[in-house]
Amino acid sequence: MNDFEFSYNNRFSNNNKDKIYFYLLRAQIILNAIIIFAYSATTKNLYLFAPIILNLLALYLKPNPNKLMDRINFVFQLFFQVFIIAESYFYLINLTTRYYNWNLPSSIGLLLVSLLVIYIPYIIVFFGSIQNKLLQLLAAVFTFEFIAMAALNIVTYGTILYFNPFVTTLSNSQFLSAIAFMIMILIMMHRWGYDMPKFRLSKDANYWLLGILLLISVWFIFWNAFGGGKTLFGALFGFNFKGVSFKIQYLLSGLEAGIAEELLFRYAFLTILLVAFRNYKYKIFYAPIVSSLCFGLLHITNVTAGQSLPNTINQMIFAFGMGLFMSSIYLYTDLFYLPVIFHTLLDTFAFSTSGELMSGKVTIMDNILTIGETSIFVIVAIALLVSIYNRRKQSFSF
């Protein structure tokens, strides 16, 4: 096993712990039904009886469904429970607001901790025994997009906590969602038999090369956010810090991207793809390229948030190059925190100068800069991947 490869034991045993999580999910289903029923009775909302019945159908879930109706119920509950769990918590907050002070620091602390673990039984029951690599990738994206980044925001939206500045900052920045996703993806990857992210420097890494890469990365982070100048040289090395608006939300948003997106694409995707391509000679190239393409495509969702299509396309192209660069950095060094730090600083400084979404008309110069930046990232990444590939060949011949 080489230093760029990830161990994978392919063991999916059923044990008593699996049954415990199944019982926990059933207890959660019953509790959710009670909460929704109480809220329905209090508000006299008869329409909530339908979701109560659909929720209770989850009590008939089978660990390994064989019959057609059991499979249909399993797939339906896989999607339905994502939102009913969050909705139930939302109803609980609204139901108890007049009796319980949710704005107390202890109450908020309890809320945050519960949001980090509320989906663990669901994750293990529905995704814990997946063996197919494509389904594992889809499960990781589903967990990122629909559970961490969407469902968790339902809990506080429109409640008394929605007007709490601290909770609002965590919600708008999606930092809490990133931490919840970290817990869920690490559990999933462990259940699927993969190693955890690596944090020990590879013994084959060249320190001079690492120093050069560090200088290039620091320069690009500052140039991307604060670059300015009237001449070509000034545009590369002149920085303009006017108009910078630093907010704690920008830092948390940067951390959200650095933690959640790196865990999804530079850890989960890259690890699963390396195993999926393990019988291919050039898997060290295939896995990062496919992972980075998916990373770029993910940014198309920014259109739905109000970002213009031309800006989004530029962002997708840039994200591919940056993703390939960070994948190669991780594979070359075995240090997962390097792409996390790079991504966090890149987004945090960019947010502080332009806000969280790219705006304005896209010019020809913008397109040229995007292609130029992406090309540099791709060239450096390919060079690092070639180095890793040659290192592997030498270790095999030895």
Number of C-alpha atoms within 10 A of each C-alpha: 9 11 17 21 16 18 15 15 10 11 12 13 9 10 8 9 9 17 13 13 17 21 15 16 22 19 13 18 22 16 14 23 23 15 21 25 21 15 19 18 13 10 10 11 12 10 9 15 15 9 15 20 11 17 20 16 15 20 16 11 20 15 15 10 13 9 9 9 10 16 15 13 18 21 13 14 22 17 14 16 17 20 18 22 23 23 21 23 21 21 21 18 21 18 19 12 15 9 7 11 15 21 16 10 10 11 12 17 13 12 17 15 12 12 20 20 13 17 24 18 20 23 22 19 21 18 21 20 21 16 14 10 15 13 12 21 18 12 19 22 19 14 24 23 15 14 22 26 22 17 18 27 21 19 25 23 14 11 17 14 20 16 13 14 10 12 18 17 18 19 23 15 22 25 25 25 25 25 17 27 27 21 15 24 22 18 17 24 22 14 18 23 16 20 16 15 19 18 13 11 14 16 9 11 14 11 9 9 11 14 11 10 14 14 11 11 14 13 14 18 20 19 20 17 22 22 18 18 14 9 10 10 10 12 15 16 17 17 16 15 13 8 10 16 13 14 12 13 21 23 20 23 25 27 25 27 23 25 22 25 22 26 24 22 25 27 24 24 25 28 25 23 22 21 18 15 15 14 9 12 10 13 17 23 20 15 22 29 24 17 25 26 18 18 25 23 17 16 17 16 12 18 15 9 9 12 17 17 14 17 20 23 19 21 18 23 23 20 23 26 27 25 30 30 26 25 26 30 22 25 22 22 23 21 17 22 17 17 23 24 15 19 23 24 21 22 24 27 23 23 23 20 17 14 16 17 15 19 14 9 10 15 11 9 9 13 16 12 14 19 16 13 17 21 16 14 21 20 14 17 25 18 13 20 23 16 15 23 18 12 16 17 11 10 11 10 7 6
